[in-house]
Each structure stands twice: as structure tokens, then as C-alpha cells.
Amino acid sequence: MTETKLLNRLGAYLDLSAKRRKKKTDELEKVIRKIRKKEKALIVECRNACKGKKREMMEKRILILHAQRKKGLKALKKIKQK
């Protein structure tokens, strides 16, 4: 193979990995948005109607969702740096 063909193949391969990263970031952003939306809904629900053990359970779910969202944001930042 000539050098130009090899370079073209290499370029195509690198573009493919960029496309995969873009697709992965888009999917991750969608998931993060859904988690944020669910977290906010739980916060509102907890403020309005929660008492006692139900409130504690809701607060734990909120903390879990918050941690998952932060973990997703960290992963997204790491993917975007590449």
C-alpha cells in the first residue's frame, strides 16, 4: 500500500473514534439530564408531602441520584478531554 492510502485509513480510523466519543458523550448527556430531572422532582415531592421514614427514604434516593449524576459528569468531562 502506498503512504497516502495508509494515511487515509489512519484518518478514517481516527475519525471513527471521534464519532464514537461524540455518540458516547451525547448518550451520557441524555442520561445526566434524566437523572437531574428525576432528582429535582424528588426534591419537590419530598418538600411537599414527606414525613418521617418516607422522607428519610426519599432523601437517601436524592443523595444517590446526586452522586450518580456527579459521577456521570466526571466521566463526561474525562471523555471530552480526550
C-alpha positions as CSV (number, residue, x, y, z in Angstrom):
1,M,0.0,0.0,0.0
2,T,1.1,3.5,-0.7
3,E,1.6,6.1,2.0
4,T,-1.4,8.1,1.0
5,K,-3.7,5.0,1.3
6,L,-2.2,4.2,4.7
7,L,-2.7,7.8,5.9
8,N,-6.3,7.8,4.6
9,R,-7.0,4.6,6.5
10,L,-5.5,6.1,9.6
11,G,-7.5,9.3,9.2
12,A,-10.7,7.3,8.8
13,Y,-9.9,5.2,11.9
14,L,-9.3,8.4,14.0
15,D,-12.5,10.0,12.7
16,L,-14.3,6.8,13.7
17,S,-13.1,7.0,17.3
18,A,-14.1,10.7,17.4
19,K,-17.6,9.7,16.2
20,R,-17.8,7.0,18.9
21,R,-16.7,9.5,21.5
22,K,-19.3,12.0,20.3
23,K,-22.0,9.4,20.4
24,K,-21.0,8.3,23.9
25,T,-21.0,11.9,25.1
26,D,-24.4,12.5,23.6
27,E,-25.8,9.4,25.3
28,L,-24.2,10.3,28.6
29,E,-25.6,13.9,28.5
30,K,-29.1,12.5,27.9
31,V,-28.7,10.2,30.9
32,I,-27.4,13.0,33.1
33,R,-30.3,15.2,32.1
34,K,-32.8,12.5,33.0
35,I,-31.1,12.0,36.4
36,R,-31.1,15.7,37.1
37,K,-34.8,15.9,36.2
38,K,-35.6,12.9,38.4
39,E,-33.6,14.4,41.3
40,K,-35.4,17.7,41.1
41,A,-38.8,16.0,41.0
42,L,-37.9,14.0,44.1
43,I,-36.7,17.1,45.9
44,V,-40.0,18.9,45.2
45,E,-42.0,15.8,46.2
46,C,-40.0,15.4,49.4
47,R,-40.6,19.1,50.4
48,N,-44.3,18.9,49.7
49,A,-45.5,15.6,51.1
50,C,-42.9,13.8,53.1
51,K,-42.9,13.0,56.8
52,G,-40.9,10.6,58.9
53,K,-39.4,7.4,57.4
54,K,-40.7,8.2,53.9
55,R,-38.8,11.5,54.0
56,E,-35.6,9.7,55.0
57,M,-36.0,7.2,52.2
58,M,-36.6,10.0,49.7
59,E,-33.6,11.9,51.0
60,K,-31.4,8.8,50.5
61,R,-32.7,8.4,47.0
62,I,-31.9,12.0,46.3
63,L,-28.4,11.6,47.6
64,I,-27.9,8.5,45.4
65,L,-29.1,10.3,42.3
66,H,-26.9,13.3,43.1
67,A,-23.9,11.0,43.4
68,Q,-24.7,9.2,40.2
69,R,-25.1,12.5,38.4
70,K,-21.8,13.8,39.7
71,K,-20.1,10.5,38.6
72,G,-21.6,10.9,35.2
73,L,-20.4,14.5,34.9
74,K,-16.9,13.4,35.9
75,A,-16.9,10.7,33.2
76,L,-18.3,13.1,30.6
77,K,-15.5,15.6,31.4
78,K,-12.9,12.9,31.1
79,I,-14.3,11.8,27.7
80,K,-14.4,15.4,26.4
81,Q,-10.7,16.0,27.4
82,K,-9.5,13.3,25.0
